[in-house]
Amino acid sequence: MEVWRPKAELVNETDRLMQAWSQGDTVRGPVVWLADRDNPFTKPTSDLGAIGIGATIVNQDLIVVVTQTCDIRKPSYGGRDPWPFVQVAPVVELSGPIRNEAAAGHSARFAPLPGLGKDKFADLNICSTMEKVVLAHLGNPIPGCHDDNDKAEFANAVARSKSRFAFPDGFDVAIKPLRERFRDKRNGSGAESILIGQVKEIRARKPKEKSWYSVPLEIELVFIIDPDTLPPIEGDEYGVSEKISQLNNYHANDKIEKIAKYLQSTGEPSERSFLWHLLVECWYKKCTVDNQGRVRIVGAFPESASEYPIFRSWLEPKLDLDNLSRN
């Protein structure tokens, strides 16, 4: 019985060309998805006419490769682990609060491509698969990332889009006021907006004895802060000025404004730690209990990104403030 195989010269040439490609590289090309053209869900599908189930192909100004570099460069045929496919996503231009959230790493949908500009992102909601020979014939790769740091951020965004945690029903309702405040303020230039930009991640912590789907469920928020703005405290000393200690007497919004201004003016580690604790407390208290009483946010505290242990990141899922996934 004859075994089909691709032409050796085609395989060799494709594999040679793939050595020039990396995750995050871009080129002009198509994205493809399967659709029921008799019942279209998108305009591109509707434009094709009613002819049953088939492929919708949309040519983009740029597409970006989201497959990991090691898999792009694997042999496409033969051997123990051939890899003949790559996945791509369309490159889109964002603006306003959505752009700022995505650039700060708070989006599960968009991955930054700073090599193309501050407003260019991969739309990870639309990923399609193509054989490597197609990519090889589209043209030379255009880097979407400047350096290793850009590549790492892009890779993390791609990984997060595939593995984000399914928070329980009610969590999105409880966290909505905080999400909206961050969206409203992130695009501003005030003191609080600057501090929101220094929040690297927000993670959720449940009681050890509870499951994520216990009802009711009480959750604490962990704000992971840029270590340059939340330095470690040496020794056991923890003192703040009387003026700063009086901040608890202010109304919440006035309190946030004053905390933010003090954080801009003091370099004392113990005072900065005290102020960050007050600030995240003000933020979490804007959260509500969901309308069925399933989830309640009961506390919050800041931690420096330089001191947050990796083992806790396995237990404390990250919030994506653009769109919280639900069970």
URKA-V548153 format. One record per backbone hydrogen bond with DSSP energy under -0.5 kcal/mol. CO is the residue of the C=O (numbers start at 1). NH is the residue of the N-H. Records with the same first field share a line. If there is no record, write none. Layout:
CO = NH, NH
This chain:
2 = 4
7 = 11
8 = 12
9 = 13
10 = 14
11 = 15
12 = 16
13 = 17
14 = 18
15 = 19
16 = 19
17 = 20
18 = 21
22 = 25
24 = 144
25 = 65
26 = 142
27 = 63
29 = 60
31 = 58
33 = 56
35 = 37, 54
36 = 39
37 = 40
42 = 46
43 = 47
44 = 48
45 = 48
46 = 49
49 = 51
52 = 37
54 = 35
55 = 57
56 = 33, 58
57 = 59
58 = 31
60 = 29
62 = 91
63 = 27
64 = 66, 89
65 = 24
68 = 71, 72
69 = 73
71 = 74
75 = 83
84 = 132
86 = 130
87 = 66, 67
88 = 128
89 = 64
90 = 123
92 = 121
95 = 98, 99
96 = 100
97 = 101
98 = 102
99 = 103
100 = 104
101 = 106
102 = 105
106 = 322
109 = 124
111 = 122
113 = 116, 117
117 = 120
119 = 94
120 = 113
121 = 92
122 = 111, 124
123 = 126
125 = 127
126 = 90
128 = 88
130 = 86
131 = 134, 135
132 = 136
133 = 137
134 = 137, 138
135 = 138, 139
141 = 143
142 = 26
144 = 115, 116
147 = 151
148 = 152
149 = 153
150 = 154
151 = 155
152 = 156
153 = 157
154 = 158
155 = 159
156 = 160
157 = 161
158 = 162
159 = 162, 163
160 = 164
165 = 167
167 = 327
168 = 171
170 = 174
171 = 175
172 = 176
173 = 176
174 = 288
175 = 178, 179
176 = 180
177 = 181
178 = 182
179 = 183
180 = 184
181 = 185
182 = 186
183 = 187
185 = 188
190 = 194
191 = 195
192 = 196
193 = 197
194 = 198
195 = 198
196 = 199
198 = 200, 226
201 = 224
202 = 319
203 = 222
205 = 220
207 = 210
211 = 214
217 = 296
218 = 207
219 = 298, 299
220 = 205
221 = 223, 301
222 = 203, 224
223 = 225, 303
224 = 200, 201
225 = 305
226 = 229, 230
232 = 234
234 = 237
241 = 245
242 = 246
244 = 247
245 = 248
246 = 249
247 = 250
251 = 255
252 = 256
253 = 257
254 = 258
255 = 259
256 = 260
257 = 261
258 = 262
259 = 263
260 = 264
261 = 265
262 = 265, 266
268 = 272
269 = 273
270 = 274
271 = 275
272 = 276
273 = 277
274 = 278
275 = 279
276 = 280
277 = 281
278 = 282
279 = 283
280 = 284
281 = 285
283 = 286
284 = 287
288 = 297
290 = 293
294 = 217
295 = 290
296 = 219, 298
299 = 221
301 = 223
303 = 225
304 = 307, 308
307 = 309
309 = 312, 313
310 = 314
311 = 315
312 = 315, 316
315 = 317
317 = 204
319 = 321
320 = 323
325 = 167
